[in-house]
Amino acid sequence: MDGQVAIITGGSKGIGRAIAAAYSKEGCAIVIAARTKADVEAAAAQIRDAGGQALGVVADVSAELDVDRMVGATLDEFGRVDVLVNNAAAIHGPISAVDLEIGKWREVIDVNLTGAFLCARAVLPHMYARGSGKVINISSIGGRKGGWGRAAYRASKAGLISLTETLAAEGAEHGVDVNCICPGGTDTEMVRIASGGRVNPNWVKPEEIASVALFLASAGASAITGEAIDVFGKTNPLFRPRN
């Protein structure tokens, strides 16, 4: 990935931070976007301390002006965008749909789905103009099927899979590949909070998701677009311990 530039939303923690580290090791310049300034600065500094190139941008992906500013800062600093990883996410604890407040519903949909749309809409014209680019959306095992108490989260992640297919169809003639990763339960701060502090030894490691994101950003994945790739690990519904 030498000479390439990647924007990673939600890049200061968890899966996003693991992807940023993996890309940076391959020579990619990284733009880390997240809402908390201290977290953004710490993640960007870690990459620079390791010898990589990194720019931190404080941005809320659900805010159109923030997204435009993020992309503008990327172009000002590096002059191009080769990869967009839509990883920023919001989640809610287990709560039935009838008890889910509309404010929480909108927050989750705005970050997980509208945010990915806004970011893609902002970078795709630049990718189209160059005739190349990669967009990688981070969905979830929850995007594959509904489940009790996760109405907004699972609906947003299912919508992200459909958005992936739509953007792939539109980007094909411009040389832009758009794919989606559906992680199973992953050991991140967000998942731990949503699980009430519970830790599951079977959770996927963020680095395992990052390895798939690295492949999808590479030239070796040029034959893959419009796909949603499951990375469930031992949370895979097919996995059943023997009696």
C-alpha positions as CSV (number, residue, x, y, z in Angstrom):
1,M,0.0,0.0,0.0
2,D,3.0,2.3,-0.4
3,G,1.9,5.8,-1.5
4,Q,-1.8,5.1,-0.8
5,V,-4.0,7.1,1.6
6,A,-6.8,5.6,3.7
7,I,-9.5,7.3,5.7
8,I,-10.6,5.2,8.6
9,T,-13.7,6.4,10.6
10,G,-13.9,5.3,14.2
11,G,-10.1,4.7,13.8
12,S,-9.1,5.6,17.3
13,K,-10.2,2.4,19.0
14,G,-11.1,-1.3,18.4
15,I,-11.4,-2.6,14.9
16,G,-10.7,0.8,13.3
17,R,-7.4,1.2,15.2
18,A,-6.4,-2.3,14.3
19,I,-7.0,-1.6,10.6
20,A,-5.1,1.6,10.8
21,A,-2.1,-0.2,12.3
22,A,-2.3,-2.9,9.6
23,Y,-2.5,-0.5,6.8
24,S,0.3,1.7,8.2
25,K,2.6,-1.3,8.4
26,E,2.1,-1.7,4.6
27,G,3.2,1.9,3.9
28,C,-0.3,3.5,3.7
29,A,-0.8,7.0,5.0
30,I,-3.7,7.0,7.5
31,V,-6.4,9.5,8.3
32,I,-8.0,8.6,11.7
33,A,-11.4,10.2,12.2
34,A,-13.4,9.9,15.5
35,R,-15.3,12.2,17.8
36,T,-13.0,12.4,20.8
37,K,-9.9,14.6,20.3
38,A,-7.7,12.9,22.8
39,D,-8.4,9.4,21.3
40,V,-7.8,10.7,17.8
41,E,-4.5,12.3,18.7
42,A,-3.3,9.3,20.7
43,A,-4.0,6.9,17.8
44,A,-2.4,9.1,15.2
45,A,0.7,9.7,17.4
46,Q,1.1,5.9,17.8
47,I,1.3,5.5,14.1
48,R,3.7,8.3,13.7
49,D,5.9,7.0,16.5
50,A,6.1,3.7,14.7
51,G,7.4,5.5,11.6
52,G,4.2,5.9,9.7
53,Q,2.2,8.8,8.3
54,A,-1.0,9.8,10.1
55,L,-3.4,12.6,10.3
56,G,-6.0,12.9,13.1
57,V,-9.3,14.6,12.4
58,V,-12.0,15.1,14.9
59,A,-15.3,14.4,13.1
60,D,-18.8,13.1,13.7
61,V,-19.6,11.0,10.6
62,S,-23.4,11.7,11.0
63,A,-22.7,15.4,10.5
64,E,-22.4,16.4,6.8
65,L,-20.2,19.4,7.4
66,D,-17.8,17.3,9.6
67,V,-17.5,14.7,6.8
68,D,-16.8,17.3,4.2
69,R,-14.1,18.9,6.4
70,M,-12.6,15.4,7.1
71,V,-12.2,14.7,3.3
72,G,-11.0,18.2,2.7
73,A,-8.3,17.9,5.4
74,T,-7.2,14.6,3.8
75,L,-6.9,16.1,0.4
76,D,-5.0,19.1,1.7
77,E,-2.6,16.9,3.6
78,F,-2.1,14.0,1.2
79,G,-3.7,15.0,-2.1
80,R,-5.7,11.8,-2.6
81,V,-8.0,9.2,-1.1
82,D,-7.4,5.6,-2.1
83,V,-9.3,3.7,0.6
84,L,-12.3,4.5,2.8
85,V,-13.1,2.3,5.7
86,N,-16.5,3.1,7.2
87,N,-16.0,1.7,10.7
88,A,-17.5,4.3,13.0
89,A,-20.4,2.8,14.9
90,A,-22.9,3.3,17.6
91,I,-24.7,0.6,19.5
92,H,-27.4,0.3,22.2
93,G,-27.8,-2.2,25.0
94,P,-30.4,-4.9,24.8
95,I,-33.8,-3.2,24.8
96,S,-37.0,-4.1,23.2
97,A,-38.3,-2.1,20.3
98,V,-41.3,-0.8,22.2
99,D,-39.0,0.6,24.9
100,L,-36.4,2.0,22.5
101,E,-36.4,5.8,22.5
102,I,-36.6,7.5,19.1
103,G,-33.5,9.6,20.0
104,K,-31.4,6.4,20.4
105,W,-32.9,4.9,17.2
106,R,-31.9,8.0,15.2
107,E,-28.4,8.2,16.8
108,V,-27.6,4.6,15.8
109,I,-29.0,4.9,12.3
110,D,-27.3,8.3,11.8
111,V,-23.9,7.0,12.7
112,N,-24.0,3.5,11.3
113,L,-25.8,4.0,8.1
114,T,-26.2,7.6,7.2
115,G,-22.6,8.3,8.3
116,A,-21.3,5.6,5.9
117,F,-23.4,7.1,3.1
118,L,-22.1,10.6,3.8
119,C,-18.5,9.5,3.8
120,A,-18.8,7.4,0.7
121,R,-20.6,10.2,-1.1
122,A,-17.8,12.6,-0.2
123,V,-14.9,10.4,-1.4
124,L,-16.3,8.6,-4.4
125,P,-16.1,11.5,-6.8
126,H,-12.4,11.7,-6.2
127,M,-12.0,8.0,-6.7
128,Y,-14.1,8.1,-9.8
129,A,-12.0,10.9,-11.2
130,R,-8.9,8.7,-10.8
131,G,-10.6,5.5,-11.9
132,S,-9.7,3.5,-8.8
133,G,-10.5,3.1,-5.1
134,K,-11.7,0.8,-2.4
135,V,-14.5,1.3,0.0
136,I,-14.8,-1.1,2.9
137,N,-17.9,-1.0,5.2
138,I,-17.8,-2.7,8.6
139,S,-21.2,-4.3,9.1
140,S,-21.8,-7.1,11.7
141,I,-23.1,-10.6,12.3
142,G,-26.1,-8.6,13.5
143,G,-26.6,-7.3,9.9
144,R,-27.4,-10.9,8.8
145,K,-30.4,-11.4,11.0
146,G,-32.6,-9.5,13.4
147,G,-32.5,-10.4,17.1
148,W,-34.1,-9.5,20.4
149,G,-33.3,-6.1,21.8
150,R,-31.1,-4.8,18.9
151,A,-33.6,-3.1,16.7
152,A,-31.7,0.0,15.6
153,Y,-28.3,-1.6,15.6
154,R,-29.2,-4.6,13.5
155,A,-31.4,-2.6,11.1
156,S,-28.5,-0.2,10.5
157,K,-26.0,-3.0,9.9
158,A,-28.4,-4.8,7.5
159,G,-28.9,-1.5,5.7
160,L,-25.1,-1.2,5.4
161,I,-24.9,-4.5,3.5
162,S,-27.5,-3.3,1.0
163,L,-25.7,0.1,0.7
164,T,-22.5,-1.8,-0.1
165,E,-24.1,-3.7,-2.9
166,T,-25.6,-0.5,-4.3
167,L,-22.3,1.4,-4.2
168,A,-20.5,-1.5,-5.8
169,A,-23.0,-1.5,-8.7
170,E,-22.5,2.2,-9.2
171,G,-18.7,2.1,-8.7
172,A,-17.9,-0.8,-11.0
173,E,-17.7,1.3,-14.2
174,H,-15.3,3.7,-12.4
175,G,-12.9,1.1,-11.2
176,V,-14.0,1.4,-7.5
177,D,-14.5,-1.8,-5.5
178,V,-16.9,-1.7,-2.5
179,N,-17.1,-4.5,-0.1
180,C,-18.4,-5.2,3.4
181,I,-17.1,-7.1,6.4
182,C,-19.5,-8.7,8.9
183,P,-17.6,-9.4,12.1
184,G,-19.0,-11.7,14.8
185,G,-18.7,-10.7,18.4
186,T,-15.4,-8.8,18.6
187,D,-13.4,-7.9,21.7
188,T,-13.7,-4.1,21.6
189,E,-14.6,-1.5,24.2
190,M,-17.9,-0.8,22.5
191,V,-19.0,-4.4,22.6
192,R,-17.9,-4.8,26.2
193,I,-19.9,-1.8,27.2
194,A,-23.0,-3.0,25.3
195,S,-22.5,-6.4,26.9
196,G,-22.6,-4.9,30.4
197,G,-18.9,-5.5,30.9
198,R,-19.1,-9.2,30.0
199,V,-16.1,-10.7,28.2
200,N,-16.4,-13.7,25.9
201,P,-13.3,-15.7,25.3
202,N,-14.7,-16.7,21.9
203,W,-14.9,-13.1,20.6
204,V,-13.0,-12.3,17.5
205,K,-9.8,-10.2,17.9
206,P,-9.8,-6.8,16.1
207,E,-6.6,-7.8,14.4
208,E,-8.4,-10.7,12.7
209,I,-10.9,-8.2,11.2
210,A,-8.0,-6.0,10.2
211,S,-6.4,-8.8,8.2
212,V,-9.5,-9.1,6.1
213,A,-9.7,-5.4,5.6
214,L,-6.1,-5.4,4.5
215,F,-6.8,-8.0,1.9
216,L,-9.9,-6.2,0.6
217,A,-7.8,-3.0,0.2
218,S,-5.1,-4.8,-1.8
219,A,-4.7,-5.4,-5.5
220,G,-5.2,-9.1,-4.8
221,A,-8.9,-8.4,-4.1
222,S,-9.5,-6.7,-7.5
223,A,-12.0,-9.5,-8.5
224,I,-14.2,-8.9,-5.4
225,T,-16.8,-6.2,-5.2
226,G,-20.3,-6.0,-3.8
227,E,-19.6,-8.8,-1.3
228,A,-20.3,-9.1,2.4
229,I,-17.7,-11.3,4.1
230,D,-18.5,-13.0,7.4
231,V,-15.7,-13.1,10.0
232,F,-17.6,-14.8,12.8
233,G,-14.8,-16.9,14.5
234,K,-16.2,-19.1,17.2
235,T,-19.3,-17.0,17.4
236,N,-20.3,-18.5,14.1
237,P,-23.8,-20.0,14.3
238,L,-22.4,-23.1,12.5
239,F,-20.0,-23.7,15.4
240,R,-21.4,-26.2,17.9
241,P,-19.2,-27.9,20.5
242,R,-19.4,-31.7,20.4
243,N,-21.4,-33.3,23.2
